[in-house]
Amino acid sequence: MPSNTRSKPTAGETHGAERGLGRFEGFSDAVFAIALTLLIVEIKVPGSPEGTHGYSDLANAMAAQWRQYLALVLCYVVIGAYWLQHHYSGRIYAKSDHWFGVINLLFLLAIVVIPYPIRVWCFHLGTGFEPVASVTLVAGLALLACAWMGKWFYAMPGRRLMDERLAPDFVQQMTRRYGIATLVQIVAVPVVIAASRIGVAIALLCVGFFLLPQPTPRYKAREEPSEAEKSNA
């Protein structure tokens, strides 16, 4: 995303070197791509050196791997939902600085790690370990949501890193939407301790919220970006 096509925020103190978002988004997209690609590697083919052995029916052996398929789908949905929001926020953030990069690294760490608690839950669903696995999953999703909100809250004060042309009511609307979603993820943690499947359902439905189209960015009067700028965003 070309940095010279954005109106740079003047209010709010930034820290360290200020940069455009081109390399920032490129690195983040690469991490998302690798995290999504590696998911299929976790499914071991029956009969392969790492897969199951001693089966008499290949179809049944593959069907028995349903937990791995479930983990693949859930991981893809969760990571994909956050990639959609990452892609969407490219129209909101105008630049980056040192601490924004640090917070983004923590967010990407959460993206890389989230397949583990998802797989723990999928492999212990319906077993005596399901309650502990459920807490692990919901806590992981809550931490991921908090990391996302960490970026948002850091960029907000004085429009530190956000496009200053955005309408104030739009920024407030998105803060409420993201804030409520994150709060629900946090509340799901004590819920899952008392009722494991209800807590998991709440957390996963909250992730589903991020799959929905978000509001079209609104700008101050006569400060809308050009069509060329929108196509490059």
C-alpha positions in Angstrom: 0.0 0.0 0.0 1.7 3.2 -1.1 2.3 5.4 1.9 2.5 8.6 -0.2 -1.2 8.4 -1.1 -2.4 8.6 2.5 -3.0 11.7 4.6 -0.7 11.3 7.5 -2.0 11.8 11.0 -0.5 14.8 12.7 -2.1 14.4 16.2 -0.9 11.8 18.7 2.7 10.9 19.6 4.3 8.1 17.7 7.4 6.1 18.7 10.5 5.1 16.8 10.7 5.2 13.0 7.5 5.9 11.2 7.0 3.9 8.0 4.3 3.2 5.5 2.3 0.0 5.6 3.7 -1.8 2.5 6.4 -4.0 4.2 4.3 -4.2 7.4 1.3 -5.7 5.5 3.5 -7.8 3.3 5.2 -9.5 6.3 1.8 -10.0 8.1 0.3 -11.5 4.9 3.2 -13.9 4.7 2.7 -15.1 8.2 -1.0 -15.6 7.6 -0.2 -17.5 4.4 2.3 -19.8 6.1 0.0 -20.5 9.1 -2.8 -21.4 6.7 -0.6 -23.6 4.5 0.9 -25.6 7.4 -2.6 -26.7 8.6 -2.9 -29.6 6.0 0.6 -30.9 6.9 -0.8 -31.9 10.4 -3.1 -34.5 8.7 -1.0 -37.7 8.3 -2.1 -40.0 5.5 -2.9 -43.6 6.7 -0.1 -45.8 5.6 2.5 -43.1 5.4 5.5 -43.3 7.8 3.9 -40.8 10.2 0.3 -42.1 9.7 -1.7 -44.9 11.2 -0.9 -48.5 10.4 -2.6 -51.9 10.8 -5.9 -51.0 9.2 -7.9 -53.3 6.9 -10.1 -50.6 5.3 -8.6 -47.4 4.0 -11.9 -45.6 3.8 -12.6 -46.4 7.5 -9.0 -45.3 8.4 -9.6 -42.0 6.7 -13.0 -41.5 8.3 -11.4 -42.2 11.7 -9.4 -39.0 11.2 -12.5 -36.8 11.5 -10.9 -35.0 14.5 -8.1 -33.9 12.3 -10.5 -32.7 9.6 -12.5 -30.8 12.2 -9.3 -29.1 13.5 -8.3 -28.2 9.9 -11.6 -26.5 9.3 -11.8 -24.6 12.6 -8.2 -23.4 12.3 -8.8 -22.2 8.7 -12.0 -20.4 9.8 -10.4 -18.7 12.8 -7.2 -17.6 11.0 -9.1 -16.7 7.9 -11.5 -14.5 9.9 -8.6 -12.5 11.3 -7.0 -12.2 7.9 -10.2 -10.7 6.6 -10.1 -8.1 9.3 -6.4 -7.5 8.8 -7.1 -6.9 5.1 -10.0 -4.6 6.0 -7.9 -2.6 8.4 -5.6 -1.6 5.6 -8.1 1.0 4.8 -8.0 2.4 8.3 -4.4 2.5 9.4 -2.2 5.0 7.6 1.3 4.2 8.9 3.2 2.2 11.5 5.8 2.8 14.2 8.0 0.8 16.5 5.4 -0.2 19.2 2.7 -0.8 16.6 5.1 -3.3 15.0 5.8 -4.9 18.3 2.1 -5.3 19.1 1.6 -6.7 15.6 4.3 -9.3 16.2 2.5 -10.4 19.4 -0.8 -10.6 17.3 1.0 -12.7 14.7 2.4 -15.0 17.4 -1.1 -15.6 18.6 -2.1 -16.4 15.0 0.7 -18.9 14.7 -0.1 -20.5 18.1 -3.9 -20.7 17.8 -3.9 -24.0 15.9 -2.5 -25.7 19.0 -5.5 -25.0 21.4 -7.9 -25.7 18.6 -6.3 -29.1 17.9 -6.2 -29.9 21.7 -10.0 -29.3 21.8 -10.8 -31.3 18.7 -8.7 -34.3 19.8 -10.3 -34.3 23.3 -13.9 -33.6 22.3 -16.2 -36.1 24.0 -13.5 -37.4 26.3 -12.9 -36.8 30.0 -10.4 -34.1 29.1 -12.9 -32.0 27.2 -13.4 -29.4 30.0 -9.7 -28.6 30.2 -9.4 -28.7 26.4 -12.3 -26.3 26.2 -10.8 -23.8 28.6 -7.5 -24.0 26.6 -9.4 -23.2 23.4 -11.5 -20.3 24.7 -8.5 -18.8 26.5 -6.5 -19.0 23.3 -9.2 -17.3 21.3 -9.6 -14.6 24.0 -5.8 -13.8 23.9 -6.0 -13.6 20.1 -8.8 -11.1 20.3 -7.0 -9.1 22.9 -3.9 -8.9 20.7 -6.0 -7.6 17.8 -7.6 -5.0 20.1 -4.1 -4.1 21.4 -3.2 -2.9 17.9 -6.5 -1.0 17.6 -6.2 0.8 20.9 -2.6 1.7 20.3 -3.3 3.3 16.9 -6.4 5.2 18.2 -5.2 8.0 20.6 -5.2 11.2 18.6 -5.5 9.2 15.4 -1.8 8.3 16.1 -1.6 5.8 13.2 -5.1 6.0 11.6 -6.1 7.8 8.5 -7.1 11.2 9.8 -9.7 11.6 7.0 -11.9 8.9 8.5 -15.1 10.2 10.1 -15.0 10.2 13.9 -18.3 8.4 14.1 -16.9 5.6 11.9 -13.9 5.1 14.2 -16.2 5.0 17.2 -18.5 2.5 15.5 -15.6 0.1 14.7 -14.2 0.6 18.3 -17.6 -0.5 19.7 -17.8 -3.5 17.3 -14.3 -4.8 18.0 -14.5 -3.9 21.7 -17.8 -5.8 22.2 -16.5 -8.8 20.3 -13.3 -8.9 22.4 -15.3 -8.5 25.6 -17.5 -11.4 24.7 -14.4 -13.5 24.1 -13.1 -12.6 27.5 -16.5 -13.3 29.2 -16.5 -16.7 27.5 -13.5 -17.8 29.6 -15.4 -17.9 33.0 -18.4 -19.3 31.1 -16.4 -22.2 29.7 -15.2 -23.2 33.2 -18.8 -23.6 34.3 -20.3 -25.0 31.1 -17.6 -26.1 28.6 -19.6 -26.5 25.4 -21.6 -23.3 26.0 -18.4 -21.3 26.4 -16.8 -22.8 23.3 -20.0 -22.1 21.3 -19.9 -18.4 22.5 -16.2 -18.0 21.6 -16.6 -19.6 18.1 -19.7 -17.7 17.3 -17.8 -14.5 18.2 -15.1 -15.5 15.7 -17.9 -15.9 13.2 -18.7 -12.2 13.6 -15.3 -11.4 12.0 -16.4 -13.3 8.9 -19.2 -10.9 8.3 -18.6 -7.8 6.1 -17.7 -4.8 8.2 -19.0 -1.3 7.5 -17.7 0.6 4.5 -15.2 3.2 5.8 -16.7 6.7 6.0 -14.7 9.9 5.6 -15.1 13.5 6.5 -16.9 15.7 4.0 -14.8 16.3 0.9 -11.9 14.2 2.2 -12.8 10.9 0.6 -9.8 9.0 -1.0 -9.7 8.8 -4.8 -10.8 5.8 -6.7 -7.1 5.1 -7.6 -6.2 5.1 -4.0 -9.0 2.8 -3.0 -7.9 0.3 -5.7 -4.3 0.3 -4.4 -5.4 -0.1 -0.7 
